[in-house]
Amino acid sequence: MRTNLILSLGMAMAALPSLADESGVKVDYHGAGWLQGGRVEASNALPGEGNAYKNNWVGQSGGLLAIHTSIDENWDGSLGLGAVLTQLARGARAQANKWYTFWAPWVDEARLSYTRPLNDDREFKLTLGSFHYGYNSDIKNFGQYLMHGYVYPGTIVTSLTGPLGANQNLNGAMGSIKLGAFSDDLIVNIETEDKPLYDISFADVVSWKLGPFAEVGAGVNFYRALASNSKATSPGKDCNQNLLGPYAQRGQKNACYILEDSIATDTLGNVVYRDTITGSLAGTKLMGRLRVDPKAFFGYKDGIFGKNDFVIYSEFAVLGLQDYPIFYNKISRRIPVMFGLNLPGFKYIDWSVEMEYYPSRNSGDNLAAESGSWLPTIDAVNTKRDDWKYSLNISSVLGGHAILMGQLANDDLRLGGNHDDASGKLAMRTPTDWYWTTKIAYFF
């Protein structure tokens, strides 16, 4: 089905220029190609030589091509297709024969937008389809918690060095209004990545520039508020009750769990569960962020420093307002916080350091969540998370059409599994784990 969709969209892209010539619609192309590679220098994710991520070379290469049309002064649209050549982690050298690569095509963008300028610096915009979205342009790795990742379980999805950079694709609709220094995005997002599919989330993201030296933002996301299948998103009384004690099986769908001290027997000797804990993938996320430019505060305008040098930025989120016993019993353990600093690059390079603190005590593996479970994965190896993460990032644009990037990090990297272990494994688990990667890209 995906292949047929890609082929159909490709044929549509090929036909657009000739249609544009006949209708007078303005058409232009843009695209990119990249090569990325690096190595996991230390990882305690998997036990044994046959599965170890340590010393694995990882990388990807790919490209995308998009066509943009300006229909008239109000309407425009974009259609983009991309493909990535990627790989699963190979495991130890003895298993290298099972290491393989594969192509993964995707629709980069398929949107239609209506823009209506109001008066002065005010504007309204409506976007429909599949489109890029990011509310924090400063981040390189951590952050974007509001629209990226889960509520229950509270696993974080970062490592945003892929084709979309710090942004991601949303599917649905967004109404945006800009009123001078204030902006507001109202978003309806349809879930197309993680099971159960086609649940609908409603979000509101606001930003306010406090002069040239500071910017604040906030948001709320009613994640999976409208379920396509309520029994899959929120199992309730129809949950699967085979999870005795405070444990969840990996990938368990429609799961609930039973407190051990609530298991009893009736007069006939039948097992009775007095306290079955049911929950939901749905929940409410909150977000707040701050950006400060000390240069502007001291009146600096132009000189040896770059536009973003010395900028300080931070973001936090609350992943779920409702408590559940054992796994989600403290809201303070559901609050990830990141902060970053752009170091001086003197207009030649952009480099930064980012830190993240997340005190969750649940496993960081995503296998259960990817299978549609609201309960965290139970992992026998290193279940106590490393609360602190870091990322060192550097990039430089060459000639206006090429970019060199590098990253050294202990973050929320997931490598997609290996030859005998499923995907969703968190690769960086202890303070000593780290990897590096480089990337070169050409864009037009």
N, C-alpha and C positions, 0 to 999 in steps of 0.2 A: 504493500500500500504506500509506504514512504517513497519507494523507488518510482512508482507511478506518479506520485505527486511531484517529485523533483523533475521528472521528465516533462510533465505537463507545464510546470512553471517555466522550465527552460525553453520550451517551444513558445510560450507566451512572451518571454523576454526577446527571443529572436524576431518575433513578429512586430514588436512595438515600434522599432525605428521606421518601418515602412508605413505603419498606421499614423505615426507622428508626422511624416512628410505630407500625408493627405489631409490631416486635420489641422496642421499648424501648431500642434502641441510641442513645447520645448522638451527635448530629451537629452540627458547627459549620463555618462557612465562614471562609476568609480569602483575601486576594488583594491585588493591587497593580496600579497603572497608572503609567507613567512616560513622560517626554519627555526625550530627550538630544540635545545638539547641540554641535558644536565645529568647529575648523578646523586643518588641518595647515599650520603657518606656514613650515616648512622641511623638505625631504626630498630626499635624494640617491639615492633608490631607483631611479628610472627615468630614462633619458636622453631628451632631446628634449621639446619643448613638447607634442606630442600625447599623451604618456603621463604627464606630471609629476604627482606627488601634491601638490606645493607649491600652497598657496592653495586646496586642495579643502575644501569644507564637508562634514563627515561627521556622521552622527547616526543615531538610531533612536528609535522609540516603540513601545510595546507594553503588554501587560497579561497577567495570569494570574489564574486563579481555582482555588482548591483546596478540597476538602472533607475534613474530618478526622472520623473516627469512633472513639469509645471503646467497644469491644465489651463488655469487662468490665474487672476490675481488672488484668488482665495483657495483654490483647490490644488493639491499636489499629492503625489504618491511615490512609493519606492517598492522595488521588488529585487531581492538579493538572494543568491544561492551560494553555498559554500561547501567545502569538503575538507576533512582532516584525515591525514594518514597518521594513525596512532598505534600504540602497542600496549599490551599487558605486561606487567612486571614479570621477569623471566624466572625468578627464584634463584637458587644457587647455580653455579657454573655447571654442575652435573646435570641440571635440568634445562640447559640452554637450548637444547633441541626442541623444546616445547614452547619456545618464545616465538611469537608471531605478530605480524602487523596487520592492520585492516583499515579500510576506508570507511569513514562515517560522514555521510552527507547530511546537510541540514538547511532549513530555510532561514536565512539570516534576517530577512525583513520582508514583510508583505503587508503594507499599510496604505491607508488613504487618509489624508488630513485636510481639514477645513480651518483656515486661519482668518480671523476678522480683526483688523486693527480697530481699536476704539479711539479715544482722543489722547494726545500727548504720548506718553510711554505706557499706554495700557493696551492689552491684547487678549483676545480669547482664541483658544485653539482646541479643536476636537480631533482626536486620532482614533482610528478604528483598524483592527486587524492584529498583526504580529509586529511589534515595534520594540526598539531599544529603550531602556529606561534606567536612569541612575540619578539619585538625588544628592550624591556627595562626590563632586568632581575631584576632590583632593586625594582620596584614598587610592592606594595601589594594590592592596592585598586584603586587609581586614575591613570590616564594616559592611554597610548596605544590609544590615540585619533585618530591616522592616520587610523587604520584598524578597529576601534571599534566605532560603532555609526553612526550617520547621518551627512549630510551636511545641507540640508534644509528639515525639521526644524532642528535647531541646538541643539537638545536634546542630552545629554551625557549619555552613557551607561557605568556604572562602577560597583561597588560592585563585584569585581572580586575574590570572595572567593568561587566560585563554583568548580565543578570537575576539570576544566582545570586550576585553579589558575589564574595567571596573563596572561596566553596565551589564545588564542581562536582558533577555527577551521576555516581554509580557504578551499575553494573548487576550484580547478583549477590547476595551475602550478606555480612553482617558480624556477628561475634560480639564484643560488648564487655563487659568486666568492669571494675568500679570497686571498688577496695579502699582506701577512705580517700583519701589524697593521690595514690595510684597508679592509673593506668588503662591498659588494653591493648585495642587494636582489632585483631582478626584479620579480614582482608578477602579475599574472592574476587571479583575483578572481571572481567567479560566485556567484551571490546573491541567497542564498537558505533559508534565514531566514525571511526577510522582503519583503512585497509586494511593487512594482511588482517584481515577482520572475524572476530569470535568466538574469537580467541585468549584464553586465560585467564591472568590474573596473580594471584599470591598475595602478600599484604603483611601486615606486622605493624607497628603504630605504638604506641609507649608514651609516656606522659607522667608526670611526677612533680613535684608541687608541694613545693618546699623551703621551706615556711613561706609567709607572706604576701608576701615580697619577691622570690622567684625561682621559676622553673619551667624544667625542662629536658625535652627530648623527643628521641626517636630513632626511626628506622624503617628497614625494609628492604622492597624491592619486587622480587620475582622476576618481572620484566616479561615477558609472553608466554611463561611457562614451559611452558604446555601449548598447543601450536599446533593450530588446527583443520585447517590444511594445512601440514605441515612444509616442503614444497618452496617454499611462498610466503614463510614466515617465515624459514627458514634454507635458502637454495637449495643450498648445498653443491656437489657435483660436477655437479649439473644446472643450474648457473647459466648465464646468458647471457654468452658470452665475447667480445662485440663491443666491449668497452671497453678499447682498447689504451692503455697508459701509465697514469699516476696520475691519471686523470680519470673522472668519473661523469656520465653523461647525465642530464638533468633528467627525473624521473619514470620512470627505468628500473626495471622490475620484474625480480625474480630475477637481480639483477646481481652480478657479481664484477668484479675488475679484475686486470690483469696488469702486473707490474713491467717497465719497458722493458728493463732489462738482462738479463731472463730469456727474451727472445724469441730463438730460434735456428732453424736449419734442419737437417734430417737429411740423410743421404747422397743421398736422392732429391729434395731441394729442397723438402720439405714444411715448413711452419712448425710449430715445436714450442714450446709454452709450458711452461717448466720451473717457474715459480713463479706459479701462479694463486691470488689471494687471495680466499678465500670468507669470508663472514661471516653475520650474522644480525641481524634486528630485535630479537631477544630479548636480554636482559641483566639485570644486577643493579644496582639503584639503592640507595644508602644516603643517609640524611638525619640531620642533627642540628640542634637548635635550642635557643635560650636566651631567656628573658624575665626582665628585672630591673625591679623597681619601687623606685626610690630612696626614694620617700616612705615606704613601709612600713619600709624599713631604718632610717630615722631616726625611726620611731614616729609618723609623721603619720597621722591617722585621718580627720578631716573638717574642712573649712574652705572656703577660696575655690577650691581646685583641684579639678578633676574626677577621677573614678576612674582614668582612664587617662593623665592628664597626667604627663609626664616618663618614661613607661615606655620602656625601651630593649629592642629585640627583634632577633634575628638568626636566620638559617637558612642552612645550606649543604647541598650534596648532592654525591654522586659519581655521575656518569651513565655507568655501565658500568665493571666491574672488569677486563675483558679488553682488552688492546691489540691493534690491527691496524696494519700498516704504513701510513705516510703520513698517513691521515686521522685515526686514533685511536691515535697512537704514544706519547702522553704522558698519563698519568692526571691530571697537574696541570692540563692544559688541558680537562679534563672536570669541573671542580669550580666550579659557580656559587655565589656567596656574596652574600647580601643582609643589610642591616641597616637598621633604622628607628628613629626617635625621635618620640614623641608630644609635640608642643609644648603649652605651657599654654593651655587654652581657657577656664578659669575656669567650667566647667559650662555654657557657652553654645554653644561650637563644639568640634568635634574636628578637629584638623589635625596633619599629620605630614609628615615628609620621609623618603623611602626611597632607598637607593642599592643598586646591584647591580654586582658585578664578575664577569665571565665571560671568561676568556682564550682561548676557542676560536678557532682560525684557519680554521674551516670557515664556509661561507656560512650565514647565519641564515634563508634561505628554506626554507619548508616544503613546496614543491611535490613534491619527490622523496619525502619522508616520507609525505605524504598519498596518494601513489600506491603506497605499499608498498615503497619502496626503503630499504635500510639504509645506502646511501651518500649523502653530502651532495650537494646541488645545486651544480653548477658555475656560477657567475655571473660574467659578464665585467665587471660593474660593481661596484666597491668590495667586492671579495671579502675584504679585510682588515677584520675586524669592529671595531667600536667596543667596547672592553672594558668601559667604564663606562656605566651607565645611571642615570637618576634619575627621581623622581616626587614632586611636591608635591601633597598631597591635603587637602581640606577638606570638612567636612559639618556640618550642623546640623539637628536634629529640631525641627519646629514643631508645637506642639499635640498631640503624641503620635501623629499620623497622617500627617504629611508630612515629607519630608526634602529638603534642598537639598544638592547635591554639586558639587564642582569639582575638576579635575585639570589640572596642567600637567606634561608629561613628555617624556622621551626614553626610550622603553622598547621592548618587543618587540611593538609594534603591527603588526598585519597587517590591511589594509583590504579584503581579499577580491577583489583584482584590479580591473581596469577594462575598458573596452570592447574592447581588443585585447591584453590581457596577463592571464595566468592568475592565479588566487588563490595565496596562500601567500607573497607577497612581503613581506619585512621592510621596513617603511616608514622606520624610524629607523636610519640606518647610520653617521652621522658625529657628532662632538660638537656640531656646529652644528644638527642636526635637532631639531625639537620640535613639539609640538601642544598644544592645550588643548581641554577639553571640560567642559560643565556638564550637570547632570541634576536634574530635579525629579520626585519620585515621591510618590504617595499610597498608603498601605497600611492595611489593616484586618485 
